[in-house]
Amino acid sequence: MVKRTTLTISSKNYSSWSLRGWLMLKFSGIPFEELQVEASNVDNRAELLLLSSSILVPRLEHEGCTVWDTLAIGEYLNEVAPQAKLLPADPKQRAHCRSICGEMHSGFASLRASLPMNLKAHFDSFKIWSKAQMDIDRITLIWRDCLQTYGGPYLFGQAPTLADAMFAPVVTRFLTYSVALDEPCQHYCTTIMAIPEMQEWLEAALGEPDDIEELDVEF
C-alpha cells in the first residue's frame, strides 16, 4: 500500500512556520495533502502566540518518516527530492544558504514578537522599536548580499531555494507593517509575493474565518 504524504499545518493567516514548511514541500514537487489543526486547539494557539515551542506544526509525514522541525523538513526534502535543488549544488553556496536559513530559524526574536505574521492586516504607520529595527537591518543586509552575489531574482539565483521559503514570512511581515525598504529589497518582496505558491497560500489565508484576537492588536 502506498503511504500518502501529508503536511500538518496551523493557521495560514498567522503561522509563519507552517508557511515555511508548506513552501518547501511545494518547491520539492512532491504531491501532498494538507492537514490543518483547528484554530481552537490549545497547542495551536500557544504556538502562534510564541508561548510554546510546540512541535505540532508543521509536521511532514512521508513514506513512513515523520519530520517536524521546519529546517529538518527542508533538509529532508532536499535529500528525497534532489531534482528540486532546494539547496544550491555548489558547496560554498550551499553552506551560505544553510547559514542564513539557520540564522532565520533561530534568530530575529524581536522581529517575531513585535511584527507577528498577519496576512489579513495592514498598518500604514506602525511604530517599529529599535530592537526590531536591528533585526530588519540584518535581514535586508542578508537579502542585498545574496541578490548581489547570485544575481537574483531569488536569494540564490534564478530559482527559489530553502532560503526563500525561510524568509517568505518576513516578506509578508514587511508588507503588513509597511516597513520601508530600498529598491533591491522591495523588488525581492514583489518577486516572492508573485510566485503562484504564495498567491495560493494568500488566497487561503484571506478566506480563513477564525481570528486570534491577541494577534490582531497594533502594538
C-alpha positions in Angstrom: 0.0 0.0 0.0 1.4 3.4 -1.0 1.7 5.7 2.0 0.3 9.2 1.5 2.4 12.3 2.1 0.8 14.8 4.5 1.8 18.1 6.0 0.1 19.2 9.2 -0.1 23.0 9.5 -2.0 25.5 11.6 -3.4 28.9 10.6 -2.5 30.2 7.1 -3.0 33.8 8.3 -0.8 33.7 11.3 1.6 30.8 11.2 5.0 31.7 9.7 6.4 28.2 10.4 3.5 26.5 8.6 4.1 28.7 5.6 7.8 27.9 5.5 7.2 24.1 5.6 4.4 24.3 3.1 6.5 26.3 0.6 9.4 23.8 1.0 7.1 20.9 0.2 5.6 22.8 -2.8 9.1 23.7 -4.1 10.1 20.0 -3.8 7.4 18.9 -6.3 6.2 16.1 -4.0 2.4 15.8 -4.1 0.9 16.0 -0.6 -2.3 16.5 1.4 -2.8 19.3 4.0 -4.0 18.5 7.5 -4.9 21.8 9.2 -5.1 21.9 13.0 -8.3 23.6 14.3 -7.9 27.2 15.4 -9.4 26.4 18.8 -6.7 23.9 19.6 -4.8 25.0 22.7 -1.4 23.9 21.4 -2.0 25.7 18.2 -2.8 29.0 19.9 0.2 28.6 22.1 2.5 28.1 19.1 1.0 31.1 17.3 1.4 33.4 20.3 5.0 32.4 20.8 4.2 30.8 24.2 5.2 27.3 23.2 8.0 25.6 21.3 5.3 23.2 20.1 6.4 20.5 17.6 2.8 20.1 16.5 3.2 22.1 13.3 4.4 22.0 10.7 4.8 18.2 10.6 5.7 16.2 7.5 4.8 12.5 7.1 6.4 10.9 4.0 6.9 7.2 3.3 6.8 6.3 6.9 9.1 9.1 8.0 7.8 11.9 10.3 9.7 15.2 10.4 8.5 18.2 12.4 11.2 20.9 12.7 10.9 23.2 9.8 14.6 23.3 9.0 14.8 19.5 9.3 11.8 19.3 6.9 13.8 21.3 4.4 16.9 19.2 4.7 14.9 16.0 4.4 13.2 17.2 1.3 16.5 18.2 -0.3 17.6 14.6 0.1 14.5 12.9 -1.1 13.8 15.3 -4.0 17.3 16.4 -5.2 15.9 17.3 -8.6 14.2 20.3 -7.0 17.5 21.8 -6.0 16.2 23.2 -2.7 19.9 23.8 -1.7 22.5 25.1 -4.2 24.7 22.5 -5.9 27.9 24.4 -5.2 29.3 23.5 -1.7 30.2 27.1 -0.8 26.8 28.4 -1.9 25.1 25.5 -0.1 26.9 26.4 3.1 25.9 30.0 2.7 22.3 29.0 2.1 22.3 26.8 5.2 23.9 29.6 7.3 21.2 32.2 6.5 18.4 29.6 6.9 19.9 28.7 10.3 20.0 32.4 11.3 16.4 32.8 10.3 15.5 29.6 12.2 17.0 30.6 15.5 17.2 34.4 15.4 15.3 37.6 15.0 13.2 37.2 18.2 12.4 40.9 18.4 11.0 41.0 14.9 8.9 37.9 15.6 7.5 39.4 18.8 6.9 42.9 17.5 5.7 42.2 14.0 3.7 38.9 14.1 2.6 37.4 10.8 -0.9 38.5 10.0 -1.8 38.4 6.3 -5.2 39.9 6.7 -4.0 43.1 8.5 -2.3 46.2 7.2 -0.8 49.1 9.2 0.3 52.2 7.4 2.2 53.9 10.3 3.3 51.1 12.6 5.8 52.0 15.3 8.9 49.8 14.9 11.0 49.6 18.0 14.8 49.8 17.9 15.4 46.1 18.6 13.0 45.0 15.8 14.7 47.6 13.5 18.0 45.9 14.2 16.6 42.6 13.0 15.1 44.3 9.9 18.5 45.9 9.1 20.2 42.5 9.4 17.6 40.7 7.2 17.8 43.3 4.5 21.6 43.1 4.6 21.3 39.4 4.0 19.0 39.9 1.1 21.1 42.6 -0.6 24.2 40.4 -0.2 22.6 37.4 -1.7 20.9 39.3 -4.5 24.1 41.0 -5.5 26.2 37.8 -5.2 23.9 35.4 -7.0 22.1 37.8 -9.4 18.5 37.3 -8.2 15.6 37.4 -8.6 15.7 34.8 -5.7 18.3 34.8 -2.9 20.4 32.1 -4.7 19.7 32.9 -8.3 17.1 32.0 -10.8 15.0 29.5 -8.8 13.7 29.5 -5.2 15.5 27.6 -2.5 15.0 26.8 1.1 16.3 30.3 1.9 13.4 31.9 0.1 10.9 29.6 1.9 12.5 30.6 5.2 12.3 34.3 4.5 8.9 34.4 2.8 7.0 35.1 6.0 9.3 38.0 6.7 8.3 39.4 3.3 4.6 39.3 4.4 5.5 41.0 7.7 7.3 43.8 5.9 4.1 44.3 3.8 1.7 44.1 6.7 3.6 46.7 8.7 4.6 48.9 5.8 8.3 48.6 6.5 10.4 51.0 4.4 12.7 49.1 2.1 15.3 50.0 -0.5 14.7 49.1 -4.2 16.5 45.7 -4.2 14.7 44.5 -1.1 11.3 45.9 -2.3 11.8 44.1 -5.6 12.6 40.9 -3.8 9.4 41.2 -1.8 7.4 41.7 -5.0 9.1 38.6 -6.6 8.2 36.4 -3.6 4.6 37.6 -3.4 4.1 37.0 -7.1 5.0 33.3 -7.2 2.0 31.0 -7.6 2.6 29.2 -4.3 2.5 32.4 -2.3 -0.7 33.5 -4.2 -2.3 30.2 -3.4 -1.4 30.5 0.3 -2.5 34.1 0.5 -5.9 33.3 -1.0 -6.5 30.6 1.5 -5.3 32.8 4.4 -7.7 35.6 3.5 -10.5 33.0 3.4 -9.9 31.8 6.9 -12.9 32.5 9.1 -11.3 32.4 12.5 -9.3 35.2 14.1 -7.0 35.2 17.1 -7.7 38.5 18.9 -4.3 38.6 20.6 -2.6 38.8 17.2 -4.8 41.5 15.8 -3.6 44.2 18.2 -1.4 47.0 16.9 1.4 47.0 19.5 
